[in-house]
């Protein structure tokens, strides 16, 4: 059952980019939802009033938080799991009506912002407008949002004119998020701007080099990899798994083979094949002891053991990540620390 939680002034209930799994209703106190306006880049501070809920969209949509929830005055909030909130909403029609009103206002505001962004483009094209929003987030180090937007682009426009650039920028966002964490690290140069400046990929190894140095042409293996990434963002996990497996079996380009091996393990986890996930990542670590996704592989192994009910083994993997990645601002460190804390609660 949901229980009241107490927060002191100055504390943070959740940060922008955090994994969303709770919905909150403010009982008393004062909370501000802080985020950056996608049109102007200005900091926005939305106040939450007593009786209002927050964190709903990201929790129900299962994507990272879009804002930071900052406590301005000592507050009491009720935290719901998604299933608890759904049951609560079903039995309380007033909550549903209030949700519709809030979402309607937010959608109108977002529609206006996106429309203004698109009007600044040479062509008022929704495909291009969505891509530009992703670039905006990427340049401002909001990697989780950039990852989400470019993933949505590939879902809506898998064969679009900017699909290859979107896939590259998606890879940049994922690499930057894993390496630096949300809001940190050097600002990546989006792929389209990099080419316009006469350069190659925007962030070194984060974006793949074009085949033959042509600046835009991708090799067959690279294209297959990004097609598989696109399927993964569309949650077509079995299809993505098959494509990554083919890339590994072809064994033509070591960079994409190594990346695909990691993605295979991630697919196994997402498909609920926890024993196979553990076995796969164990083999990967043995073959690639310096794999760039090593800490994330260990995290998925810990998560797999946790799903299997083996909390002791899961704890061992989380502690290994913390020892291996001492930087407390690193995304892998943050995830492992949070998972260990939940495990020990």
Buried (B, 14 or more C-beta within 10 A) or exposed (E): EBEEBEBEEEEEBBBBBBBBBBBBBBBEBBBBBBBBEBBEEEEBEEEBEEEEBBBBBBBBEEBBBBBBBBBBEBBBBBBBEBEBBEEBBEEEEEBEEBBEEBEEEEEEEEEEBBEEBBEEEEEEBEBBBBBBBBBBBBBBBBBBBBBBBBBBBBBEBBEBEBBBBBBBBBBBBBBBBBBBBBBBBEEBBBBBBBBEEEEBBBBEEBBBBBBEEEEEEBBEBBBBBBBBBBBBBBEBBEBBBBBBBEBBEBEEBEEBBBBBBBBBBBBBBBEEBBEBBBBBBEEBBEEBEEBBBBBBBBBBBBBBBBEEEBEEBBBBBBBBBBEBBEEEEBBBBBBBBEBBEEBEE
